[in-house]
């Protein structure tokens, strides 16, 4: 990843939809649904891809729902991010896009690279609003990276994020 995004003038937001979850047991509450086999395969792969992009995380914020937390842990493992610094935020589970922006604006300005793991539709709406994008639905395990030229997370506004990359598990190799 270009070192410009590690400077004090830039913030890099990685917006991630949790990896694919299991629907095998209808009795399991939505909050408690774990990743399925594909999700357990895709999440570490997406973490490796972030590593290939040169991502160095300062903070991971995740929904506390089991599938999101598992996804965040896989990413943390691949990126050598300490699990004890993983921040599970209850608000993220059922958040609206405006609630997510409000949460992001509370992040310490020292954090320059932030990974947010959550759920649709809010995750897709967040990427579309901040990046001026037109994504129908971020696929499970998908990541949208947006860069913001600003000294803190305050003042996130529509169409202010610059698209750095979009990646998802089934994306063909475009190299």
Phi and psi in degrees as GROMACS dihedral restraints (atoms count N, CA, C in turn):
[ dihedral_restraints ]
;  ai    aj    ak    al  type     phi  dphi    fc
    3     4     5     6     1   -57.5    20    10
    4     5     6     7     1   133.8    20    10
    6     7     8     9     1   -63.1    20    10
    7     8     9    10     1   -17.1    20    10
    9    10    11    12     1   -57.3    20    10
   10    11    12    13     1   -32.3    20    10
   12    13    14    15     1   -76.2    20    10
   13    14    15    16     1    -7.6    20    10
   15    16    17    18     1   -95.8    20    10
   16    17    18    19     1    -2.4    20    10
   18    19    20    21     1   -79.6    20    10
   19    20    21    22     1   164.6    20    10
   21    22    23    24     1   -66.4    20    10
   22    23    24    25     1   -19.1    20    10
   24    25    26    27     1   -86.3    20    10
   25    26    27    28     1    -7.7    20    10
   27    28    29    30     1  -122.5    20    10
   28    29    30    31     1   148.6    20    10
   30    31    32    33     1  -127.2    20    10
   31    32    33    34     1   137.2    20    10
   33    34    35    36     1  -116.0    20    10
   34    35    36    37     1   119.4    20    10
   36    37    38    39     1  -110.0    20    10
   37    38    39    40     1   121.6    20    10
   39    40    41    42     1  -104.1    20    10
   40    41    42    43     1   110.5    20    10
   42    43    44    45     1   -98.3    20    10
   43    44    45    46     1   117.2    20    10
   45    46    47    48     1  -123.8    20    10
   46    47    48    49     1   132.5    20    10
   48    49    50    51     1   -89.6    20    10
   49    50    51    52     1   135.8    20    10
   51    52    53    54     1   -51.2    20    10
   52    53    54    55     1   155.0    20    10
   54    55    56    57     1   -69.0    20    10
   55    56    57    58     1   170.2    20    10
   57    58    59    60     1   -62.6    20    10
   58    59    60    61     1   134.7    20    10
   60    61    62    63     1  -107.2    20    10
   61    62    63    64     1   167.1    20    10
   63    64    65    66     1   -90.2    20    10
   64    65    66    67     1   139.2    20    10
   66    67    68    69     1  -116.5    20    10
   67    68    69    70     1    18.1    20    10
   69    70    71    72     1   -62.8    20    10
   70    71    72    73     1   -35.1    20    10
   72    73    74    75     1  -115.1    20    10
   73    74    75    76     1   105.2    20    10
   75    76    77    78     1   -65.3    20    10
   76    77    78    79     1   -17.5    20    10
   78    79    80    81     1   -80.3    20    10
   79    80    81    82     1   -14.2    20    10
   81    82    83    84     1   -77.1    20    10
   82    83    84    85     1   130.4    20    10
   84    85    86    87     1   -60.6    20    10
   85    86    87    88     1   148.6    20    10
   87    88    89    90     1   -52.2    20    10
   88    89    90    91     1   -44.6    20    10
   90    91    92    93     1   -58.2    20    10
   91    92    93    94     1   -31.4    20    10
   93    94    95    96     1   -96.6    20    10
   94    95    96    97     1     3.1    20    10
   96    97    98    99     1   -66.9    20    10
   97    98    99   100     1   127.8    20    10
   99   100   101   102     1   -87.5    20    10
  100   101   102   103     1   174.5    20    10
  102   103   104   105     1   -68.8    20    10
  103   104   105   106     1   148.8    20    10
  105   106   107   108     1   -91.0    20    10
  106   107   108   109     1  -175.3    20    10
  108   109   110   111     1   -58.4    20    10
  109   110   111   112     1   -43.9    20    10
  111   112   113   114     1   -62.8    20    10
  112   113   114   115     1   -42.4    20    10
  114   115   116   117     1   -61.2    20    10
  115   116   117   118     1   -40.5    20    10
  117   118   119   120     1   -67.8    20    10
  118   119   120   121     1   -24.2    20    10
  120   121   122   123     1   -84.9    20    10
  121   122   123   124     1   -43.7    20    10
  123   124   125   126     1   -71.6    20    10
  124   125   126   127     1   -38.6    20    10
  126   127   128   129     1   -60.8    20    10
  127   128   129   130     1   -47.6    20    10
  129   130   131   132     1   -63.8    20    10
  130   131   132   133     1   -36.0    20    10
  132   133   134   135     1   -62.1    20    10
  133   134   135   136     1   -42.6    20    10
  135   136   137   138     1   -67.4    20    10
  136   137   138   139     1   -34.0    20    10
  138   139   140   141     1   -62.4    20    10
  139   140   141   142     1   -42.2    20    10
  141   142   143   144     1   -63.2    20    10
  142   143   144   145     1   -39.0    20    10
  144   145   146   147     1   -64.5    20    10
  145   146   147   148     1   -38.7    20    10
  147   148   149   150     1   -60.7    20    10
  148   149   150   151     1   -40.7    20    10
  150   151   152   153     1   -61.1    20    10
  151   152   153   154     1   -42.7    20    10
  153   154   155   156     1   -63.4    20    10
  154   155   156   157     1   -31.3    20    10
  156   157   158   159     1   -74.6    20    10
  157   158   159   160     1    -8.4    20    10
  159   160   161   162     1    82.9    20    10
  160   161   162   163     1    20.0    20    10
  162   163   164   165     1   -69.8    20    10
  163   164   165   166     1   131.3    20    10
  165   166   167   168     1  -124.4    20    10
  166   167   168   169     1   107.2    20    10
  168   169   170   171     1   -78.8    20    10
  169   170   171   172     1   140.6    20    10
  171   172   173   174     1   -98.7    20    10
  172   173   174   175     1   -28.1    20    10
  174   175   176   177     1  -157.8    20    10
  175   176   177   178     1   140.2    20    10
  177   178   179   180     1  -116.8    20    10
  178   179   180   181     1   124.0    20    10
  180   181   182   183     1  -112.8    20    10
  181   182   183   184     1   131.7    20    10
  183   184   185   186     1  -137.7    20    10
  184   185   186   187     1   154.4    20    10
  186   187   188   189     1   -63.5    20    10
  187   188   189   190     1   146.2    20    10
  189   190   191   192     1   -80.6    20    10
  190   191   192   193     1    -3.5    20    10
  192   193   194   195     1   -58.8    20    10
  193   194   195   196     1   143.5    20    10
  195   196   197   198     1   -53.3    20    10
  196   197   198   199     1   -46.2    20    10
  198   199   200   201     1   -66.0    20    10
  199   200   201   202     1   -35.8    20    10
  201   202   203   204     1   -72.3    20    10
  202   203   204   205     1   -43.1    20    10
  204   205   206   207     1   -62.8    20    10
  205   206   207   208     1   -41.1    20    10
  207   208   209   210     1   -62.7    20    10
  208   209   210   211     1   -43.7    20    10
  210   211   212   213     1   -59.8    20    10
  211   212   213   214     1   -48.5    20    10
  213   214   215   216     1   -60.1    20    10
  214   215   216   217     1   -38.9    20    10
  216   217   218   219     1   -66.5    20    10
  217   218   219   220     1   -39.5    20    10
  219   220   221   222     1   -61.4    20    10
  220   221   222   223     1   -44.7    20    10
  222   223   224   225     1   -62.0    20    10
  223   224   225   226     1   -45.9    20    10
  225   226   227   228     1   -57.2    20    10
  226   227   228   229     1   -43.8    20    10
  228   229   230   231     1   -60.9    20    10
  229   230   231   232     1   -46.8    20    10
  231   232   233   234     1   -66.6    20    10
  232   233   234   235     1   -30.4    20    10
  234   235   236   237     1  -100.9    20    10
  235   236   237   238     1    10.4    20    10
  237   238   239   240     1    54.4    20    10
  238   239   240   241     1    38.6    20    10
  240   241   242   243     1   -92.0    20    10
  241   242   243   244     1   129.7    20    10
  243   244   245   246     1   -63.5    20    10
  244   245   246   247     1   125.2    20    10
  246   247   248   249     1   -60.4    20    10
  247   248   249   250     1   -30.0    20    10
  249   250   251   252     1   -72.7    20    10
  250   251   252   253     1    -8.7    20    10
  252   253   254   255     1  -100.2    20    10
  253   254   255   256     1    -0.5    20    10
  255   256   257   258     1   -67.8    20    10
  256   257   258   259     1   128.9    20    10
  258   259   260   261     1  -107.9    20    10
  259   260   261   262     1   103.9    20    10
  261   262   263   264     1   -86.3    20    10
  262   263   264   265     1   118.1    20    10
  264   265   266   267     1  -112.7    20    10
  265   266   267   268     1   112.3    20    10
  267   268   269   270     1   -53.6    20    10
  268   269   270   271     1   -33.9    20    10
  270   271   272   273     1   -57.3    20    10
  271   272   273   274     1   -33.5    20    10
  273   274   275   276     1   -64.9    20    10
  274   275   276   277     1   -28.0    20    10
  276   277   278   279     1   -57.1    20    10
  277   278   279   280     1   -49.4    20    10
  279   280   281   282     1  -120.9    20    10
  280   281   282   283     1    25.5    20    10
  282   283   284   285     1   -69.0    20    10
  283   284   285   286     1   151.1    20    10
  285   286   287   288     1   -87.0    20    10
  286   287   288   289     1   168.7    20    10
  288   289   290   291     1   -61.9    20    10
  289   290   291   292     1   -37.6    20    10
  291   292   293   294     1   -68.4    20    10
  292   293   294   295     1   -35.3    20    10
  294   295   296   297     1   -67.2    20    10
  295   296   297   298     1   -38.9    20    10
  297   298   299   300     1   -63.7    20    10
  298   299   300   301     1   -43.1    20    10
  300   301   302   303     1   -62.1    20    10
  301   302   303   304     1   -43.1    20    10
  303   304   305   306     1   -58.1    20    10
  304   305   306   307     1   -41.9    20    10
  306   307   308   309     1   -65.1    20    10
  307   308   309   310     1   -46.1    20    10
  309   310   311   312     1   -60.9    20    10
  310   311   312   313     1   -35.3    20    10
  312   313   314   315     1   -69.2    20    10
  313   314   315   316     1   -12.4    20    10
  315   316   317   318     1   -89.6    20    10
  316   317   318   319     1    -5.8    20    10
  318   319   320   321     1   -68.2    20    10
  319   320   321   322     1   138.9    20    10
  321   322   323   324     1   -54.7    20    10
  322   323   324   325     1   133.6    20    10
  324   325   326   327     1   -61.5    20    10
  325   326   327   328     1   -18.6    20    10
  327   328   329   330     1   -67.8    20    10
  328   329   330   331     1   -22.7    20    10
  330   331   332   333     1   -76.3    20    10
  331   332   333   334     1   119.0    20    10
  333   334   335   336     1  -106.6    20    10
  334   335   336   337     1   -28.2    20    10
  336   337   338   339     1  -125.1    20    10
  337   338   339   340     1   117.3    20    10
  339   340   341   342     1  -125.5    20    10
  340   341   342   343     1   130.7    20    10
  342   343   344   345     1  -107.5    20    10
  343   344   345   346     1   123.7    20    10
  345   346   347   348     1  -114.1    20    10
  346   347   348   349     1   120.8    20    10
  348   349   350   351     1  -109.6    20    10
  349   350   351   352     1   121.8    20    10
  351   352   353   354     1  -152.0    20    10
  352   353   354   355     1  -151.1    20    10
  354   355   356   357     1  -127.8    20    10
  355   356   357   358     1   155.4    20    10
  357   358   359   360     1   -80.8    20    10
  358   359   360   361     1   152.1    20    10
  360   361   362   363     1   -85.9    20    10
  361   362   363   364     1   -10.1    20    10
  363   364   365   366     1   -61.6    20    10
  364   365   366   367     1   -38.8    20    10
  366   367   368   369     1   -64.4    20    10
  367   368   369   370     1   -46.5    20    10
  369   370   371   372     1   -64.7    20    10
  370   371   372   373     1   -42.9    20    10
  372   373   374   375     1   -60.6    20    10
  373   374   375   376     1   -38.1    20    10
  375   376   377   378     1   -63.2    20    10
  376   377   378   379     1   -49.0    20    10
  378   379   380   381     1   -61.0    20    10
  379   380   381   382     1   -45.1    20    10
  381   382   383   384     1   -63.5    20    10
  382   383   384   385     1   -44.7    20    10
  384   385   386   387     1   -66.8    20    10
  385   386   387   388     1   -51.9    20    10
  387   388   389   390     1   -71.2    20    10
  388   389   390   391     1   -33.8    20    10
  390   391   392   393     1   -97.9    20    10
  391   392   393   394     1    -1.0    20    10
  393   394   395   396     1    61.2    20    10
  394   395   396   397     1    36.5    20    10
  396   397   398   399     1   -96.9    20    10
  397   398   399   400     1   173.4    20    10
  399   400   401   402     1  -135.9    20    10
  400   401   402   403     1    57.4    20    10
  402   403   404   405     1   -88.0    20    10
  403   404   405   406     1   127.1    20    10
  405   406   407   408     1   -65.0    20    10
  406   407   408   409     1   -47.7    20    10
  408   409   410   411     1  -162.4    20    10
  409   410   411   412     1   122.5    20    10
  411   412   413   414     1   -66.1    20    10
  412   413   414   415     1   125.6    20    10
  414   415   416   417     1   -64.6    20    10
  415   416   417   418     1   158.9    20    10
  417   418   419   420     1   -56.3    20    10
  418   419   420   421     1   134.3    20    10
  420   421   422   423     1    80.2    20    10
  421   422   423   424     1    -2.0    20    10
  423   424   425   426     1   -75.8    20    10
  424   425   426   427     1   152.5    20    10
  426   427   428   429     1  -134.3    20    10
  427   428   429   430     1   133.1    20    10
  429   430   431   432     1  -116.9    20    10
  430   431   432   433     1   123.9    20    10
  432   433   434   435     1  -104.7    20    10
  433   434   435   436     1   123.8    20    10
  435   436   437   438     1  -123.0    20    10
  436   437   438   439     1   136.8    20    10
  438   439   440   441     1  -107.4    20    10
  439   440   441   442     1   141.0    20    10
  441   442   443   444     1  -124.9    20    10
  442   443   444   445     1   126.8    20    10
  444   445   446   447     1   -89.8    20    10
  445   446   447   448     1    85.1    20    10
  447   448   449   450     1  -159.4    20    10
  448   449   450   451     1   154.2    20    10
  450   451   452   453     1   -82.2    20    10
  451   452   453   454     1    -4.0    20    10
  453   454   455   456     1  -155.4    20    10
  454   455   456   457     1  -178.8    20    10
  456   457   458   459     1   -87.0    20    10
  457   458   459   460     1    -6.3    20    10
  459   460   461   462     1   -68.5    20    10
  460   461   462   463     1   145.6    20    10
  462   463   464   465     1    81.0    20    10
  463   464   465   466     1    21.4    20    10
  465   466   467   468     1   -61.5    20    10
  466   467   468   469     1   129.1    20    10
  468   469   470   471     1  -138.3    20    10
  469   470   471   472     1   158.0    20    10
  471   472   473   474     1   -53.1    20    10
  472   473   474   475     1   141.0    20    10
  474   475   476   477     1    62.9    20    10
  475   476   477   478     1    20.5    20    10
  477   478   479   480     1   -97.8    20    10
  478   479   480   481     1   -14.0    20    10
  480   481   482   483     1   -85.3    20    10
  481   482   483   484     1   137.6    20    10
  483   484   485   486     1   -97.0    20    10
  484   485   486   487     1   125.7    20    10
  486   487   488   489     1   -65.4    20    10
  487   488   489   490     1   126.3    20    10
  489   490   491   492     1  -100.3    20    10
  490   491   492   493     1   -48.4    20    10
  492   493   494   495     1  -165.2    20    10
  493   494   495   496     1   160.9    20    10
  495   496   497   498     1  -127.1    20    10
  496   497   498   499     1   132.9    20    10
  498   499   500   501     1  -143.7    20    10
  499   500   501   502     1   151.4    20    10
  501   502   503   504     1  -156.8    20    10
  502   503   504   505     1   158.2    20    10
  504   505   506   507     1   -54.6    20    10
  505   506   507   508     1   -39.1    20    10
  507   508   509   510     1   -92.6    20    10
  508   509   510   511     1     9.2    20    10
  510   511   512   513     1   -67.0    20    10
  511   512   513   514     1   131.4    20    10
  513   514   515   516     1   -67.3    20    10
  514   515   516   517     1   153.9    20    10
  516   517   518   519     1   -67.0    20    10
  517   518   519   520     1   119.1    20    10
  519   520   521   522     1  -105.9    20    10
  520   521   522   523     1     8.6    20    10
